[in-house]
């Protein structure tokens, strides 16, 4: 057999915004996640669904940092890509940005099967901030877009089941402490891209896990799936069962028919083939199918009202067309987490390719017709066979390394002495971020920083917390121990650790900021404001330069300090903090918004209104965040300007 599959490097040049530095402040506050439901909605749910809805939802981002340093200034920039193709399909993968498939082209027809974003524009949709739209993304960890959305993955060539080549992507997911891999290959002459996915739990305890493959497709389509019912979830945070395709007199399988952004999780009957397709008016489009382990299917729509259209423009370029998302996951809904047993693994196979079928007409007939076309193009049995053929290859060690991910997996493998065939995490990938933790592992002591700078990342898993508790109690160790204790829910002990460190620490502001958050969480807002003001003053004295690292620290702490002072109406102190911010920081959109709030608090509403007139943008505006509308309503009775209208639910201000 002649193998024609090729894997090659490529550079994409796109109008792209800078990602910028991560936020150096540890994310101590509970996760502000929009995907939570009213408890009343649990009545009448299937038992397994109700159980998984309550199974260890994520409550903290630790040990991951928030990525909020990006902007909205797009310039042509190169992005490293890996291309895998045969004579039928060409897939373009971005290993440095979550391993996303940015493009999937059907070569005989020249059709792009995905929504391909013409720009790279981060926005605040991932669990930890920066995320971008388009293509196929791999969401692992917990409800929401993965913290790896804009992070590098390891990538390498690996022999495929048919003797050709696969592209392997792998990393260590830090929220749940799990290694995973994604293998992509194109059998000779195949119209379908095969994707083998494996999640592994090396721990001696069960771990909650989560996976949704998210496919962006042009929204001028009809979405088909083998279901008569769906679970509808909107930004009102209500989950309810609705009929498919129509309810309230509207066919919701046409994305542009829905008024507001919403999720539709299809109730695919047991035993039915798992698939979902998006077909345009001419009957052309993409289909995704899988082995049965990947049971869930979903449609996400932005809606046709102004808020949804504004988000579409925000994530790409005006006039480039909108998108919707079709998805496939481990559970019925994305609000659930499934149990991965101790020292076990799970795997499945997905397939992506073109489908030609009429999407219109009566629902059952349209679904049956599309399913028959899928069975003809890619029989269900062949998908099962491909999965069985791939499984022995999942342990094959990679050949040529094509891209490098982070060093966190190497650190965990070093600590646990784990053997993970097929996904090596060599010590050569350890970097500066892992260096102090490697020293703690080797010597039992966490080294003090050699120069004055913002503290590095904290590890919070029980094994690292245990090591911190037995290490010499230096101020640096006490700081990190407090963060780990806070994450574990031992808040009183965390406060004691931070307070112990204050007497000897050369740098006070990281500790004062942690204590300020603790004060806020316990309702002591005046004391929190005092500590924030002291922390910001200490940071301004300590700052060594105006380069990226220190500027990120000043911006992050300045923002929290302003918010804390405004909360207790200390406008003079807030103004003093504002004046000490760097001019470049004050010009950022988030700080223009804070300036408007400050002016209003000072009794200067006309000047606050004038800030809106300057046309500022808040690059890290959070999905579902309504701060712009609420502030505008305090300033005027006029309608919210279209450029600031990001409303995703009925009755939003």
Buried (B, 14 or more C-beta within 10 A) or exposed (E): EEBEBBBEEEEBEBBBBBBBBBBBBBBBEEBEBBBBBEEEBEEEBEEEBBEBBEBBBBEBBBBBBBBBBBBBEBEEEEBBBBBBBBBBBBBBBBBBBBBBBBBBBBEEEEBBBBBBBEBBBBBBBBBBBBBBBBBBBBBBBBBBBBBBBBBBBBBBBBBBBBEBBBBBBBBBBBBBBBBBBBBBBBBBEBBBBBBBBBBBBBBEEBBBBBBBBBBBBBBBBBBBBBBBBBBBBBBBBEBBBBEBBBBEEEEBBBBBBBBBBBBBBBBBEEEEBBBBBBBBEEBBBBBBBBBBBBBBBBBBBBBBBBBBBBBBBBBBEEEBEBBBBBBBBBBBBBBBBBBBEEEBBBBBBBBBBBBBBBBEEEBEEBBBBBBEBBBEBBEBEBBEEBBEBBBEBBEBEBEEBBBBBBBBBBBBBBBBEBEBEBBBBBEEBBEEBBBBBBEBBEEEBBBEEEEEBBBBBBBBBEEBBEBBBEBEBBBBBBBBBBBBBBBBEBBEBBBBBBBBBBEEBEBBBBBBBBBBBBBBBEEBBEBBBBBBBBBBBBBBEBBEEEEEBBBBBBBBBBBBBBBBBBBBEBBEBBBBBBEBBBEEBBEBBBBBBBBBBBBBBBEEBEBBBEBBEEEBBBBBBBBBBBBBBEBBEEBEEEEBEEBBBBBBBEEBE
